[in-house]
Amino acid sequence: MDNVFIERLWRSLKYECVYLHAFETGSELRTGLAAWIGYYSGSWPHSALSGQTPNEAYGAGETMKLAA
């Protein structure tokens, strides 16, 4: 299996978070990464998920499991 989706995630994380901020401590980095991941998962629609955010797609899967 190809890691194209994970590689794209890491690229986005580096170019849209890590490279744009001068984190001086590990805790600043951790806080910045947590904020970016929260944005990515909750606010960023993905074409591979039919325009849903990862949180919406994951929640839809959980709803289907409960209904079955």
MODELLER restraints for C-alpha pairs under 7 A, 6 or more apart:
rsr = mdl.restraints
at = mdl.atoms
rsr.add(forms.Gaussian(group=physical.xy_distance, feature=features.Distance(at['CA:17:A'], at['CA:36:A']), mean=6.71, stdev=0.5))
rsr.add(forms.Gaussian(group=physical.xy_distance, feature=features.Distance(at['CA:23:A'], at['CA:29:A']), mean=5.44, stdev=0.5))
rsr.add(forms.Gaussian(group=physical.xy_distance, feature=features.Distance(at['CA:41:A'], at['CA:53:A']), mean=6.03, stdev=0.5))
rsr.add(forms.Gaussian(group=physical.xy_distance, feature=features.Distance(at['CA:41:A'], at['CA:54:A']), mean=5.02, stdev=0.5))
rsr.add(forms.Gaussian(group=physical.xy_distance, feature=features.Distance(at['CA:41:A'], at['CA:55:A']), mean=5.54, stdev=0.5))
rsr.add(forms.Gaussian(group=physical.xy_distance, feature=features.Distance(at['CA:42:A'], at['CA:53:A']), mean=5.83, stdev=0.5))
rsr.add(forms.Gaussian(group=physical.xy_distance, feature=features.Distance(at['CA:42:A'], at['CA:54:A']), mean=6.66, stdev=0.5))
rsr.add(forms.Gaussian(group=physical.xy_distance, feature=features.Distance(at['CA:42:A'], at['CA:55:A']), mean=5.53, stdev=0.5))
rsr.add(forms.Gaussian(group=physical.xy_distance, feature=features.Distance(at['CA:43:A'], at['CA:53:A']), mean=6.20, stdev=0.5))
rsr.add(forms.Gaussian(group=physical.xy_distance, feature=features.Distance(at['CA:44:A'], at['CA:53:A']), mean=5.46, stdev=0.5))
rsr.add(forms.Gaussian(group=physical.xy_distance, feature=features.Distance(at['CA:45:A'], at['CA:51:A']), mean=4.95, stdev=0.5))
rsr.add(forms.Gaussian(group=physical.xy_distance, feature=features.Distance(at['CA:45:A'], at['CA:52:A']), mean=4.86, stdev=0.5))
rsr.add(forms.Gaussian(group=physical.xy_distance, feature=features.Distance(at['CA:45:A'], at['CA:53:A']), mean=4.30, stdev=0.5))
rsr.add(forms.Gaussian(group=physical.xy_distance, feature=features.Distance(at['CA:46:A'], at['CA:52:A']), mean=5.83, stdev=0.5))
rsr.add(forms.Gaussian(group=physical.xy_distance, feature=features.Distance(at['CA:46:A'], at['CA:53:A']), mean=5.96, stdev=0.5))
rsr.add(forms.Gaussian(group=physical.xy_distance, feature=features.Distance(at['CA:49:A'], at['CA:57:A']), mean=6.76, stdev=0.5))
